[in-house]
Amino acid sequence: MIDFEKTGEKAHLIDKELERVLPKKGIENLHDAINYHMDTGGKRLRPLLAILACEALGGDVKKILPFAASCELLHNWFLVHDDIEDGDKVRRDKPAVWVKYGLAHGVNVGDYMAQKVFELILHSKDYGVSDDKVMKLLDAMVKTSLRTAEGQTMDINLRSNDKPTEKQYFDMVIGKTAHYLTVTLVGAAIMADREDLIPKLIDFGKNLGPAFQITDDILDLTEGKGRKEIGRDIKEGKRSILVVHCLNKCGGDEKKKLLTIINKEPEKTTDEDVTYAKILFEKYGSVEYAKQKAEKYASDAKKIAGKMPAQLKEILDFFADYIVNRRK
């Protein structure tokens, strides 16, 4: 079983690595803004996964700390820019960085964090990591950043598509979510000299990524994902799995009204609009369909995990279950 007390200790090690490149005091509207965002919460899930996977594969945990911290910073860099792109004003129950510090500073903060991701990986040399491994870690992170940006573009493009297909949705999800969930595991395999596992780990991520995003789609409709706002995805016109399924099931006036709602400007979308969409999703079984899809992808991910070393399998199984059962 995973020792949660020890994972808490490991999370503290991640914070120490982040402090190496993110000083508490520095340039106004930069370092204070980054620390404000980083202190708004976050589960440190991705870096913990990197550490636990490296440990399970027999790697040196100390040596993966900079890379693990870079995974956390990568995630938060994406969140800062994602809030700007989506117009989200709240992040983890607090004003988003771009709202608190201004749009221009928000963009710059994200840009700065992006470079710190790679600086952290270069710090791996301080722990005796070879140049060859550092280059492999950098390569993995560059590819992840590119694939994620491509997936985000596909997401934005899809918001103007009135005939979205499931294939388009899953192509977008694999690009946007799967790769940067998986890079933590790829880094662990590199550090533990188990690069033979990387193709299987990538396949694991390509199944867990959709499970993660579908669960996010459902949580937006039920829990608000820490934004104190239910149905924000509807207001932003996102073609979630719920929207895609419902549009392919309903017709006539219902389809026309749903399209009208998701094509409105966010600030003009009312709570009544969101309620109407939710009623349609329930009527056509879109929520239940999404849950079944998420569970199927998580199950397929666990089948792939079953081909991994036993200790790593335990961690991946836990992660897959957590993804589809979380509440925020």
Secondary structure, 3 states (H helix, E strand, C coil): CCCHHHHHHHHHHHHHHHHHHCCCCCCCCCHHHHHHHHCCCCCCHHHHHHHHHHHHCCCCHHHHHHHHHHHHHHHHHHHHHHHHHHCCCEECCEECHHHHHCHHHHHHHHHHHHHHHHHHHHHHHHHCCCHHHHHHHHHHHHHHHHHHHHHHHHHHHHCCCCCCCHHHHHHHHHHHHHHHHHHHHHHHHHHCCCHHHHHHHHHHHHHHHHHHHHHHHHHHHHCCCCCCCCCHHHHCCCCCHHHHHHHHHCCHHHHHHHHHHHCCCHHHCCHHHHHHHHHHHHHCCHHHHHHHHHHHHHHHHHHHHCCCCHHHHHHHHHHHHHHHHCCC
